[in-house]
Amino acid sequence: MKVLDRMSLRQLGELRHQIQSEKALAYDQKKDFNSQIDEALLRREEEQILQKVKDCQGKPYHVISRIE
C-alpha cells in the first residue's frame, strides 16, 4: 500500500469503507489494512501541523490565534 501517501483524505475514507465491506478479506487482513490507513492519516495530520507551525513562526499572537 505504497500509494496511501498520495491519496486524498476522501480517497482514504472510501478505501477504508471498501475494505470493511469486502467479504473476501479475513478480519486480520482488514485490521492490517486499516492500521496502514490510520498511519497514513496520522502522517498527513502531522505534516499539516508542522506546516502550520512553520507558517506561524515570527507572526504576532493575534494572527496566530485566528489560524485553525
ABEGO torsion letter per residue (X at the ends): XAAAAABBAAAAAAAAAAAAABAABBAAAAAAAAAAAAAAAAAAAAAAAAAAAAAABGBBAAAAAABX
